[in-house]
Amino acid sequence: MTQLKPVPHGLLQAFRAYESALMSDDVAALDALFADSPTTLRGDAAGLLVGHEQISAFRAARGGAPRRRIVQTHVQVIDEDHALIVAVTELDRGGRGLQTQLWARDPVRIEYAGWQVTAAHVSAPEPAFDSRIWRIVGDPLISSHTADGALSGETVAVKDLYAVAGFAVGAGSPAWLEQAPVADSHSAVVASLLDAGASVRGIARTEEFAYSLSGLNAHYGAPPNPKAPGRIPGGSSSGSATAVALGQASIGLGTDTGGSIRVPAAYQGLYGIRTTHGAVSREGLHPLAKAFDTVGWMTRSAFLLQAVGDVLLPESPVGAVDEIQLLPSLVGLADDDVATAVRDALPDAKPLAWAPSLDEWCQAFVTGQAYQAWQAHGAWLETRLDTLGEAVRGRFEMARAVTREQAAEARAVLAQARAEILDVVGDRVLAFPSASSVAPTVAEAAEVRDDTLRLTCIAGIAGLPAVSIPVRTPTGLPAGLCLIAAPGRDRDLLAVAAGF
């Protein structure tokens, strides 16, 4: 240990108590050793947590820190009540890390001689690849044979539902992957991207059979959300979204059945498009519910989102969009901070009064999707439901119970809903939130699912294209502004996003 001035009484004892609590995952002791203040800071490669409340929630959810030992400790004393401690750590899994802490003493406190951390930064060696994000990754995994294509130099994170020649489709399920055949050819979309000059960076994680919106895969873990640390990434195209948000790929290829492009795009501050149902080939795509499944992708820029559309979408003229109309009834479904961000992004948008029967429509959508999901996977899952994580297993158990009569009733409701939606949309471009909230924590994820699905099901029911444009809430968290238009107007929406 080195120091420049005498170490104040109790500081090193508090530091050692912190390290002991960290290794035993004693959350209560860790909370007591961090200053209970809205200005307390904790940062790492995933981002910055501000305030004791955020830091405490992060610790409670992470399940402990990696095992390590302190190999060097350096103390710089500022004055009798403030000191900086820099510690070099050696991880059991290999590699060295660094921990920097600013300590302050409150003379009124008795516990730990009054010492508490007011700011901390932690660095640790990165794994060779993050298995929460990638199933397999290369540099690249598959190179394009086109040197001067429209997407030359771009890299793609392929959701683990698309066939990639030489690899099996894992669909987010270890049990499925174990018996899945190796693909002998690329899916149509992957082949088109390679032909356009993009390379495949790797195969990205998804939730099991893409049957969720959270990104919380029970087997591989949740990819991190670099734009909102400590919050979920959004799913089911979670791995593709995180890879793009982290800069590990420039294009996140995903799917959208009930919001699986729009939700992770909103949660992670990305541009994303769900294409018109059937507009882009689904050949070589592992299905969830074929009547709703669509191809989609996410990028960090509207320009690249549009460039990918130029490659994948059918030729069509770009029409003029004179105005965007806001749907107050749908904005009202969102939390106040998201609603504010959406309104602020379109200050001149005219409101359009519409009161859709969203509760009835959403329930019919859930029922119809479930029936198709069981038709697609029930024969294999019948004796393997125990291989699924709890949340996805619950959805498939519900799907197994849907009768033909219930499915027929749902189809009738959806047919009426589709007709009304298409009539309301007409030649308009309509706007509302992509998701009902900012990215929630794991504990909050179930609470926001239904409200978000009420928003996302509209495009799914009517087969509409939908683009999510990143916006920020007053507190700086990412959210999404969703634009929808009539089927086939994908390029119009991409042009609006590019000029936004």
N, C-alpha and C positions, 0 to 999 in steps of 0.2 A: 504494500500500500504506500502511496505517496501523498503528501500534503504540503501546502505552502505555509500554513498557519496552524496552530494547535486546533485540533478538532473539538468543537463544542461538546459539552457533556450530553450524553444520551443519543447523539446522532448515529453513531455506528451501531449501537444496540437497536435503534429503530430500523436502520438499514437491514440488519441481519433478521430482524423480526419480519420485515417485508419479504425477504427472500425465502424464509421458512414458510410463510403463509402462501407464497406463490407456488412453491413446490407441493404443498399439501392441498392446494385449491381451497384455502380457507377464505371464502368470499367476504365474510363479515370482517375478518381482520384486515383484509386488503382495503375494504371500504373505509375502515377506521384510519388506515395509514395514508389515504389520499384526502386532501383537503375538501371538505364539504362545501364547495363553492361552484357557482355557474361558470367561473373562469378557469377552473382546473383543466389541464390539458393532458391528453395521452395520444401519442402518434406512433404509427408504424407504417409499413409499406402499403397497407390497405387504406390508410387515410388518417384523418385527425378526428378524435372524439373531444367534444367541448362540453365541459360541465360534469360534475360528479355523477349526476343521474345517468347520463349516457355511458360513462365509464363503468359504473356499477352494473348496468344492464348488459353491457358487453361481457364483463367477467362472468356474470351469472349464466350466460348462454353458451360460452365457448367450451366448457367442460375441462378446464385446466390448461396450463401452459406446457410447452415441451420441456422434458427433463433436461437439466443443465447444472453446471457448477460455475462458481465465480473463480476466475483465474487471475484477475488483476482488479484492483480497486484504487481509484484516484479521487482525492477530495480536494476541491478548491473552496476554501472558506471565504465567504463574502464579508460577513460580519458575525456577531455572536448568534444571530437568529436566522441566518441564511447561508446555505452552502450548496455547491454543485458536486454531485457524485457521478463519476463515469466508471462503469464496470465492464470489463471484458468477460464474456461468458463462453463456455465451451459446452456444446449441446451433446447429449448422449447419442443422438442420431448422426453426429459428425458436423464439423464446421464450427466456426466461431461467430459470435454475435456481439452486439454492443448495446449497453443500456445507459442512458443519460437521464439523471433525475435532478430536479431543483427542489431542495428541501427548505421548509420554513418552520420556525418554531413559534407556537402560540403560547405565551407564558401563562395563560389561564388554564390550558389543558394539562391534565396530569398524565393521561395515558401516553406511553412512548415518549415520556419527558417533553411532551408538547410538539414533537416533530411530525410533520406530514409532508407528503409530496404535493407540490403545486403544479408541476409540469414534468412530463416524462416522454422520452422517445426511445423506442425499442427497434433494433434492427437484428435480423436473423438471416442466416444463409438460405437462399431460395432453393426449393427442391429442383431436381433436374426438369421436372414438369409437374404441374399441379393436377393431380388426378381428379380433383373436383371439377376442373374445367374441361380437361381433355381425356378421351379414352386412349387415343394414340396421337402422337404429334411428330412432325419431322421438320426438316429445314430445307425445302418443304417435304411433305409426305409424298406428293405427286406433282411433278413439274408439268407446266403447259408445254405443248409442242409448238405454240404460236409465239413468235418473238415480238411481233408488232401489232398485236390485237388491241381492241378497244379497252381491254382490262389488263394489259401487260403490266407487270409489276405489282398487281394486287394479289392478296392472299385470302383464302377462304377457310373459315371454320365451318365444317359441314356437320349439321345436326345428325346425331346417330340414329337417323331414320332413313337416310338416303343411301342407296347402294353406291359403294366405292369399290371399284374392281380390285380384287385381291384381299378384301376384308369382309368380314361378316357384319350384318346390321345387328347392333346390340340392343337398340330400343330402350336403353336405360335400365335393363334387367339382366343381372348376372346369369340367372337361370335360362333366360332366352338366348343370351349370347353363347352359352355353353353348347347349345345344340344347333345354332343357326348356321346355315351353309355359307361358304365364302362366295361372294358375288363374282361372277365372271365378266361383268361389264358395269360401266358406270350408269347411274340413273341419268335420265335425260337432262336434268338441270345441271348436274355436275359436269356432264360431257359438254354442255353448252358453255359453261364458265371456263372450262379448260380450253375449248376451241377459241374463246375470245381472249386468251392470253393469261388468265388468272391461274395461279397454282393453288393446290390444296395444302393448306398449312397442317391440317389434322382433322380428326373426327372428334367432335365436341359432345360433351355430356348432354343428356336430356333426362327429364323425369320418366319414370316407367311408363312405356307405351304412350308418352306425351299426354297423359291423362291428369293434368294439373296446371295450375297457374302460378305456383309459388317458387319453383326451382329447388325444392327441398328433397332431393333424391335420398331415400332412406339407406341406400347401399354405398353411395360414393360421396355423400355430403353435398352441401349447397355451394356452388361457385360463389366466390366473394362478389360483393357489389362495390367496386372502387369509387363510384360516384356518391354512395351513401353507406359508408362503413357501418357495420353492425346491423344492417338491414338486409332483407332477402333480395335475391337477384331478379326474381320474376321468372316464370316458366311458361311453357315447358321448354322453350328455346333458350334455356338459361346459360348453358356452356357457350353457345355461339355468341350470345350477348356479352358475357363477361370477357371472352377472348377479344372482342372488338373494343370494348370499353377500356381494356388494359393495353391496347395497342399490339396484341399478339397476333391479330389478323385484322385485315381492313374490311372484310365482308363477312357477316354472320349469316349463313344460310340456315333458315329454319322453316317451320310450318306454323300455320295459324288455323286452328279449328274453332276455338272459343276465345281467342285473345292471346295466343302464345307467341306472337310477334309484338303486338301492341303493348302488352303489359311489361315484358322485360325492357322494351325500348323506353317506355315511360319511366320505369324505375331506375334505369341506368343512363338516362340523358342521351339516348341515341335516336337517330332517324330510323323509321321502320315502315315497311309496307306489307300489308296483307293484300294479295292480288285477287282480282275477280275470280270467283270460283270457276275452275276449268280453263282459265286463260293461259296458264303455264302448265306444261305437261307434268303429271304426277307419276309417270312411268318410273319404276324403280324406287318408289316411296312407300315405306311401311305405313299402313293406314291406321287411323284411329276410328274415324267416322267419315266415310267417303262422301257423304252428301254435304259435308261441311269443311273437310280438309282442303287447305289451300297452301300453295307455295308462298314463301315470304322471305325477306332478308332485312338486315340491319346494317347501318354504317354510321360512321362518326360525322359524315357530311351529307348534305342534301344533294350535292353535285354527284357524289359517287352512288348514292341511292338511285339517282336518275340514270346514271351510266349503266348500272346493272340492269335497270328496266329496259334500256335500249337494246340490250343483248337478249333478254329473256322474254319480253312481252311481244305479242303479235303486233305487226305494223298497224298503225292507226294515226290519223292526223290529230294533232294536239289542238283542242278547242279552247276558245277564250273563256276565262272565268271572270265575269264582271264583278261579282261580289261573293262573299262567304257569309252565310247566315248562321247565327248561333241558336242553339236549342236550349232555352232556359230550363225546360223541364228536365233535361238530362244533366245540365250543369248543376242543377240543384241536388242531384244524387251524390255529388262529390263532396269531400271535406272542404271546409271553408278556404283553406290555403290553396288547394288545387283549383277550386272554382275561381278564386281571385287571379291565379296565374293564367288561367284560360281566358278570362275576361280581359285581363291586361294585354294579352297577346293579340286580341282582336278588338281594339277600342272602338272601331267604327262599324263593327258588324251589326247588321240589323237582326233583331230577334224574330224567330219563327215560332208561333204558338202551335204546340202539338202535345197531346197527352196520350202517348201510347200505353197499351195495357201490358206494361213490362213484367209485372209479376206473373201473369198468365203466360206470356210469351217465353219468358226465361225458363219457367218450369217445363213448358213443352220442349224447349230447346234441350234442356238437361235430359229429359226423358228420351227424346229422339236420338241424341248423341249416345246415351247409355245403351239403348237398344242396338244401335249399329256397332258400338264398341264390343258388345258381347257377341254379336254375329261374327265379327272379325277375329276375335281372340278367345271366345268362350270355350271352344273345343280343346284348345291347348291349356287354358287356365283352369278348367273344371277341377282337375286334381292337383293344381299347383298354386292355388290362391295363397297358400302359406308362404310362397316365395316372394310375395309382394310386400312392400312397406305398408304400414297401417293405413295411411290416408288413401293411397291408390287401391289397396285391397278393399276398403270400404266402398269406393266408387264402383269397382267391378262387382262386388256383392250386390249392390243396388242394381247394377245393370243386368245381372243374372235374373233378378226378380221381375224385370219389366216384361209384361205379357204382350202378345201380338195386338190384343185389343187396346191396351194402353198406348202402344206405339202408333196404332192407327189413329187414335184420338189426338195424339200429339201431332201427327202429320197434318191432320185437318186444321188444328189451331195454327200450325206453322204456315200452312198454305194461305190462310186468311191474313196472317201477320205479314207474310211476304208481299202480298198484294197491296196492303196498306203502306208498307215501308216504301215500295217502289213508287207508289202514287205520290207520297209526300216528298221523296227525294227528287223525282222528275229530272229536270235539267239543273237542279241546284247543286251547290257544294255546301254541305252542312258541317257544323263544328260542334264538338262537345269534348269532355275529357276522355283520354285514352284509358285511364283507370280511375277509380273513385278516390284514391289516396296516393300519397307518396309511398315509396317502398316501406312496408311495415317491418317490424321486428318479427322474429320467428313466433313469439308469443301472440302477436297481433294478427298474424297472417290469416287465420280462419275467420276473423271478424270482418275483414274487408272483402272476402271472396265473393259473396253474393251481390253486393253493390257493384263491384267491378264487372261481374258477369252480366248484370242487367245492361251495362253500357256496351260491352263487347259483343253480346249476342245479336245485336241489331244487324251488323254487317254479316255475321254468320248465317242468320236466318234468310236474308235476301241475297246472299252471294255477292255482296258489294265489295269493291276495292276500298281499302282504308289505309290512310297514311298517318303515322304518329310523328309529330314534330316536337322536339324537346323544348320545354319551357321550365322556368324556375319559380318556386314558391317564394313568398316574402322572406322566408328563413334560409333560402339558398339551396333547398333540396330539389332534385330533378322531378319533373312531372311530364305528362304528355298531353298535347293538343291533338285530338283526332279529327281528321277530315274524311268525309265519305262522299261518294258520288254514285251515279248509276253504274250498273255493270258495264265493263268495257272502257271506263274513263280513267283507267289506271295512269296513263301518261299525262292526263290533265292534272291529276293530283300531284304527280311527281314534279310537274312544272310549277305548280303553286308552291310546293315545298321549296324548290330551288330558288324561287324568288321571294321567299318569306323574309 
